[in-house]
Amino acid sequence: MAQQQYAKDQPQGYKNYVENIAIVGAGGQVGEYMARALLKAGKHKLTAITRTDSKSTVPEGMIVKKVNYEDQASLVDALRGQDVLIITMAVTAPRDAETKLIDAAAAAGVPWILPNEYSSDQRNKELQHDIIIGDQKAVTRKHIESLGVSAWISFTCSFWYEYSLAAGPGTYGFDIPNKTVTLYDDGNTKINTTTWLQCGRAAAALLSLKTLPDDEADKTPTLSMFRNNVMYISSFRASQRDMLAAVLRVTGDSEHDWTVAREDVKARYESGVAQVRAGDRMGFVKLLYARVFYPNGDGDYESKYGLHNDILGLPQEDFDEATKRAVDLANRGGPFAQRRQ
């Protein structure tokens, strides 16, 4: 572990905060919420890194820099002078895109990177291996360290609540417009889940911290606490049964209005694995969510480690309000239809 540094010992002119932040995916599912929260905080200069052929829109107030991922120099130029690189990409993005960004960040001297994670417990190696994509994320973090320039922060928020409740039966098991739900086992396994709004607030709070303690007596939270480490946030620790109860409250339905099925969660995971092996990419969603709902507590990192919500000053959210947003989203066609509007 690196020895703790202090602001008082830094060269003259050292700024003990991050100012310039580049976001890849500022028009995407979680990137937009991060960008909007950072803009609202009013402490940073934000740059959206987009492909030259991108048609996505980004929040007003951001500088936009177009890049060509096949031209490393364009990536380096776009990242030069940035203090932080936030990478938010869909799982369908080319596998080498994140590596190209990380290499460019090192060449440009970017000291902090939030890699493309925003998912389940990164410390749980067995879980990460089982969900297929986790092993590569560990490789990515090691690669950042190996370049010797940037530090990573693992932004761990588990599944996005509104998205996962509204996206259809492959995620949290709910088909809200058709009033059906599949409970994994008995539906009582609690996992952590986080709203998009809370993810945005967490990004803004994290990157508004001082970089280093002023001196040995300074015990206030700093960005250096999270250097090459995991940040755990959550909106709710909830089960499918908890979610169903909230859906019923906000819709006024009774459980008799719904079709409630059950499925063995481990069988569901294995079914998803078989689908992926057969070339069906929808199996990935099935295995990803099912594995986090195993009854061994793998999806409940809050009970293992606690959360950083208090350090970041995050508010306690209203479960029913968040559920209503998800229900409304589902009834408008779900998150994918929403992004096309």
C-alpha positions as CSV (number, residue, x, y, z in Angstrom):
1,M,0.0,0.0,0.0
2,A,1.3,3.4,-1.0
3,Q,2.3,5.7,1.9
4,Q,-0.2,8.4,2.7
5,Q,0.7,11.8,1.1
6,Y,-0.4,15.2,2.4
7,A,-1.2,18.4,0.6
8,K,1.3,20.3,2.7
9,D,4.2,18.3,1.3
10,Q,3.3,18.9,-2.4
11,P,5.2,21.3,-4.7
12,Q,4.1,25.0,-4.8
13,G,1.2,25.5,-7.0
14,Y,-0.3,22.1,-6.2
15,K,-4.2,22.1,-6.5
16,N,-5.8,19.8,-3.9
17,Y,-8.8,19.0,-6.0
18,V,-9.8,17.7,-9.4
19,E,-11.2,20.3,-11.8
20,N,-11.2,18.9,-15.4
21,I,-13.3,15.8,-15.9
22,A,-13.8,13.9,-19.2
23,I,-16.7,11.5,-19.5
24,V,-17.1,8.8,-22.1
25,G,-20.8,8.0,-22.5
26,A,-22.1,11.3,-21.2
27,G,-25.3,10.8,-23.3
28,G,-25.8,7.2,-22.0
29,Q,-27.6,5.3,-19.3
30,V,-25.6,6.3,-16.3
31,G,-23.1,8.8,-17.8
32,E,-25.8,11.4,-18.4
33,Y,-26.8,11.3,-14.7
34,M,-23.2,11.7,-13.7
35,A,-22.7,14.6,-16.0
36,R,-25.8,16.4,-14.9
37,A,-24.9,16.0,-11.2
38,L,-21.4,17.2,-11.8
39,L,-22.7,20.2,-13.7
40,K,-25.2,21.0,-10.9
41,A,-22.3,20.9,-8.4
42,G,-20.7,23.6,-10.4
43,K,-17.1,22.8,-9.3
44,H,-15.7,21.2,-12.5
45,K,-15.1,21.7,-16.2
46,L,-16.7,18.8,-18.0
47,T,-15.7,17.4,-21.4
48,A,-17.7,14.8,-23.3
49,I,-15.6,12.4,-25.3
50,T,-17.6,11.1,-28.3
51,R,-16.9,9.3,-31.5
52,T,-16.7,11.4,-34.7
53,D,-19.8,9.7,-36.0
54,S,-21.8,9.8,-32.8
55,K,-25.3,11.1,-32.9
56,S,-25.9,11.1,-29.2
57,T,-26.6,14.3,-27.3
58,V,-24.9,15.3,-24.1
59,P,-26.1,17.7,-21.3
60,E,-25.7,21.4,-22.1
61,G,-22.7,23.0,-20.5
62,M,-20.2,20.3,-21.5
63,I,-17.3,20.8,-23.9
64,V,-17.5,18.1,-26.7
65,K,-14.4,16.5,-28.2
66,K,-14.8,14.1,-31.1
67,V,-12.3,11.3,-31.3
68,N,-11.4,8.4,-33.6
69,Y,-10.6,5.3,-31.6
70,E,-8.4,4.1,-34.5
71,D,-6.2,7.1,-34.0
72,Q,-4.6,7.1,-30.6
73,A,-3.3,10.6,-31.0
74,S,-6.9,11.9,-31.2
75,L,-7.6,10.2,-27.9
76,V,-4.5,11.6,-26.2
77,D,-5.2,15.1,-27.5
78,A,-8.8,14.9,-26.1
79,L,-7.6,13.8,-22.7
80,R,-4.6,16.1,-22.3
81,G,-5.2,18.4,-19.2
82,Q,-7.9,16.2,-17.7
83,D,-7.7,15.3,-14.0
84,V,-10.3,12.5,-14.3
85,L,-11.5,10.1,-17.0
86,I,-14.9,8.5,-16.4
87,I,-15.7,5.6,-18.7
88,T,-19.3,4.6,-19.2
89,M,-19.8,2.2,-22.1
90,A,-22.4,-0.4,-23.0
91,V,-21.4,-4.0,-22.8
92,T,-21.7,-4.1,-26.6
93,A,-18.9,-1.6,-27.0
94,P,-15.8,-3.0,-28.8
95,R,-13.6,-4.9,-26.3
96,D,-10.5,-2.8,-27.0
97,A,-12.2,0.6,-26.7
98,E,-11.6,0.9,-22.9
99,T,-8.0,-0.2,-23.2
100,K,-7.4,2.4,-25.9
101,L,-8.8,5.1,-23.6
102,I,-6.8,3.9,-20.6
103,D,-3.6,3.9,-22.7
104,A,-4.4,7.4,-24.0
105,A,-5.1,8.6,-20.4
106,A,-1.7,7.4,-19.3
107,A,0.0,9.1,-22.3
108,A,-1.9,12.3,-21.5
109,G,-1.0,12.2,-17.8
110,V,-4.6,11.8,-16.4
111,P,-4.2,10.9,-12.7
112,W,-7.6,9.3,-12.0
113,I,-9.8,6.8,-13.9
114,L,-13.2,5.5,-13.1
115,P,-13.2,2.4,-15.4
116,N,-16.3,0.9,-16.9
117,E,-17.7,-1.1,-14.0
118,Y,-20.8,0.3,-12.2
119,S,-21.9,-3.2,-11.2
120,S,-21.6,-5.9,-8.5
121,D,-19.0,-6.5,-5.8
122,Q,-15.5,-6.2,-7.5
123,R,-13.8,-7.8,-4.5
124,N,-15.8,-11.1,-4.9
125,K,-13.6,-12.9,-7.3
126,E,-15.9,-16.0,-7.6
127,L,-18.9,-13.8,-8.4
128,Q,-17.0,-11.8,-10.9
129,H,-15.7,-15.0,-12.6
130,D,-19.2,-16.4,-12.8
131,I,-20.7,-13.3,-14.5
132,I,-18.2,-13.7,-17.3
133,I,-17.3,-10.0,-17.6
134,G,-15.8,-9.7,-14.1
135,D,-12.4,-11.3,-14.9
136,Q,-11.8,-8.8,-17.7
137,K,-12.5,-5.9,-15.3
138,A,-9.8,-7.1,-13.0
139,V,-7.4,-7.2,-15.9
140,T,-8.4,-3.7,-16.8
141,R,-7.6,-2.4,-13.3
142,K,-4.3,-4.2,-13.3
143,H,-3.5,-2.6,-16.6
144,I,-4.2,0.9,-15.3
145,E,-1.8,0.2,-12.4
146,S,0.9,-1.2,-14.7
147,L,1.1,2.0,-16.7
148,G,2.2,3.8,-13.5
149,V,0.3,7.0,-14.2
150,S,-3.3,6.8,-13.3
151,A,-5.1,5.4,-10.2
152,W,-8.5,3.7,-10.6
153,I,-11.6,3.9,-8.5
154,S,-14.1,1.0,-8.7
155,F,-17.5,2.6,-8.7
156,T,-19.6,-0.2,-7.3
157,C,-23.4,0.4,-7.3
158,S,-24.8,-3.0,-8.3
159,F,-27.7,-3.0,-10.7
160,W,-29.5,0.3,-11.6
161,Y,-32.8,0.1,-9.9
162,E,-35.1,1.9,-12.3
163,Y,-33.5,0.2,-15.3
164,S,-33.6,-3.3,-13.8
165,L,-37.2,-3.1,-12.6
166,A,-38.5,-1.6,-15.9
167,A,-36.3,-3.5,-18.4
168,G,-38.4,-6.7,-18.5
169,P,-38.5,-10.2,-17.0
170,G,-34.8,-10.9,-17.8
171,T,-33.5,-8.6,-15.1
172,Y,-35.4,-8.3,-11.8
173,G,-38.0,-10.7,-13.1
174,F,-40.8,-8.1,-13.6
175,D,-43.0,-7.6,-16.7
176,I,-44.8,-4.5,-15.3
177,P,-47.2,-3.8,-18.2
178,N,-48.4,-7.4,-18.2
179,K,-48.4,-7.7,-14.4
180,T,-46.2,-10.8,-14.1
181,V,-43.1,-11.5,-12.0
182,T,-40.8,-14.5,-11.7
183,L,-39.4,-14.7,-8.2
184,Y,-35.9,-16.3,-7.9
185,D,-36.3,-19.1,-5.3
186,D,-38.7,-17.6,-2.7
187,G,-38.0,-14.0,-3.7
188,N,-36.6,-13.0,-0.3
189,T,-32.9,-12.7,-1.2
190,K,-31.8,-9.1,-0.6
191,I,-29.3,-7.4,-2.8
192,N,-28.0,-3.9,-3.1
193,T,-29.4,-1.8,-5.9
194,T,-28.9,1.9,-6.8
195,T,-30.9,4.5,-8.7
196,W,-29.5,6.5,-11.6
197,L,-29.9,9.7,-9.5
198,Q,-27.9,8.3,-6.6
199,C,-25.1,7.2,-9.0
200,G,-25.0,10.8,-10.3
201,R,-24.9,12.3,-6.9
202,A,-22.2,9.8,-5.8
203,A,-20.0,10.8,-8.8
204,A,-20.3,14.5,-8.0
205,A,-19.7,14.0,-4.3
206,L,-16.7,11.8,-4.9
207,L,-15.0,14.1,-7.3
208,S,-15.8,17.1,-5.1
209,L,-13.6,15.7,-2.3
210,K,-10.1,17.1,-1.6
211,T,-7.5,14.9,-3.3
212,L,-5.3,14.6,-0.3
213,P,-5.6,15.4,3.5
214,D,-4.1,18.7,4.3
215,D,-1.8,17.2,6.9
216,E,-1.6,14.4,9.5
217,A,-4.4,15.9,11.6
218,D,-6.8,16.2,8.7
219,K,-9.3,13.3,9.0
220,T,-11.9,14.6,6.5
221,P,-12.7,12.3,3.5
222,T,-10.5,12.6,0.5
223,L,-10.2,11.2,-3.0
224,S,-7.0,9.4,-2.0
225,M,-9.1,7.1,0.3
226,F,-10.4,5.5,-2.8
227,R,-7.1,5.3,-4.7
228,N,-6.9,1.8,-6.4
229,N,-9.8,0.8,-4.3
230,V,-13.5,0.1,-4.3
231,M,-16.3,2.6,-3.6
232,Y,-19.5,1.0,-2.4
233,I,-22.8,2.9,-2.8
234,S,-26.4,1.8,-2.7
235,S,-29.9,3.2,-2.7
236,F,-31.7,0.2,-1.3
237,R,-31.0,-3.3,0.1
238,A,-34.1,-5.0,-1.2
239,S,-35.5,-8.4,-2.3
240,Q,-37.8,-9.1,-5.2
241,R,-40.6,-9.4,-2.6
242,D,-39.8,-5.9,-1.4
243,M,-39.9,-4.7,-4.9
244,L,-43.2,-6.4,-5.6
245,A,-44.7,-4.8,-2.5
246,A,-43.5,-1.4,-3.6
247,V,-45.0,-1.9,-7.1
248,L,-48.3,-2.9,-5.6
249,R,-48.3,0.2,-3.4
250,V,-47.6,2.6,-6.2
251,T,-50.0,1.0,-8.7
252,G,-52.8,0.3,-6.3
253,D,-52.8,-3.4,-7.5
254,S,-53.2,-6.3,-5.2
255,E,-51.0,-9.4,-5.6
256,H,-54.1,-11.2,-6.9
257,D,-53.9,-8.9,-10.0
258,W,-50.5,-10.3,-10.8
259,T,-49.2,-13.6,-12.0
260,V,-46.4,-14.7,-9.7
261,A,-44.1,-17.5,-10.7
262,R,-41.0,-19.0,-9.1
263,E,-37.8,-20.3,-10.5
264,D,-34.8,-21.9,-8.9
265,V,-32.1,-19.2,-9.2
266,K,-29.2,-21.6,-9.8
267,A,-31.1,-23.3,-12.5
268,R,-31.8,-20.0,-14.0
269,Y,-28.1,-19.1,-13.9
270,E,-27.2,-22.4,-15.6
271,S,-29.9,-21.8,-18.3
272,G,-28.3,-18.4,-19.0
273,V,-24.9,-19.9,-19.3
274,A,-26.2,-22.5,-21.8
275,Q,-27.8,-19.8,-23.8
276,V,-24.6,-17.8,-24.1
277,R,-22.7,-21.0,-25.1
278,A,-25.3,-21.5,-27.8
279,G,-24.7,-18.0,-29.1
280,D,-27.8,-16.3,-27.6
281,R,-26.7,-13.1,-26.0
282,M,-29.9,-12.7,-24.0
283,G,-28.6,-15.5,-21.9
284,F,-26.0,-13.1,-20.6
285,V,-28.6,-10.9,-19.0
286,K,-30.2,-13.9,-17.4
287,L,-27.0,-15.3,-15.9
288,L,-25.8,-11.9,-14.8
289,Y,-28.9,-11.1,-12.7
290,A,-29.5,-14.6,-11.5
291,R,-26.0,-15.0,-10.1
292,V,-26.3,-11.9,-8.0
293,F,-29.5,-13.2,-6.5
294,Y,-27.8,-16.4,-5.1
295,P,-28.9,-16.8,-1.5
296,N,-25.3,-16.8,-0.2
297,G,-25.3,-13.0,0.1
298,D,-23.1,-12.2,-2.9
299,G,-25.4,-9.5,-4.0
300,D,-25.5,-7.8,-0.6
301,Y,-22.1,-6.1,-0.2
302,E,-23.6,-3.6,2.2
303,S,-23.8,-6.3,4.9
304,K,-20.2,-7.3,4.3
305,Y,-18.4,-4.0,4.0
306,G,-20.8,-1.2,4.8
307,L,-21.4,1.6,2.4
308,H,-19.7,4.9,1.5
309,N,-23.0,6.8,1.3
310,D,-22.4,8.7,4.5
311,I,-18.9,9.7,3.6
312,L,-20.2,11.1,0.4
313,G,-23.2,12.8,2.0
314,L,-25.7,10.8,-0.1
315,P,-29.4,11.2,0.9
316,Q,-31.7,8.4,2.0
317,E,-34.0,7.8,-0.9
318,D,-37.7,6.9,-0.9
319,F,-38.2,3.4,-2.2
320,D,-41.7,4.0,-3.5
321,E,-40.7,7.1,-5.4
322,A,-38.0,5.3,-7.1
323,T,-40.3,2.4,-7.8
324,K,-42.9,4.7,-9.3
325,R,-40.2,6.1,-11.7
326,A,-39.5,2.5,-12.8
327,V,-43.2,1.7,-13.2
328,D,-43.7,4.8,-15.3
329,L,-40.6,4.0,-17.4
330,A,-41.9,0.4,-18.0
331,N,-45.3,1.7,-19.0
332,R,-43.6,4.0,-21.6
333,G,-41.9,1.0,-23.2
334,G,-38.9,0.5,-20.9
335,P,-35.4,2.0,-20.8
336,F,-34.5,1.1,-24.4
337,A,-37.6,2.8,-25.8
338,Q,-36.8,5.8,-23.6
339,R,-33.3,6.2,-25.0
340,R,-34.7,6.3,-28.5
341,Q,-37.0,9.2,-27.8
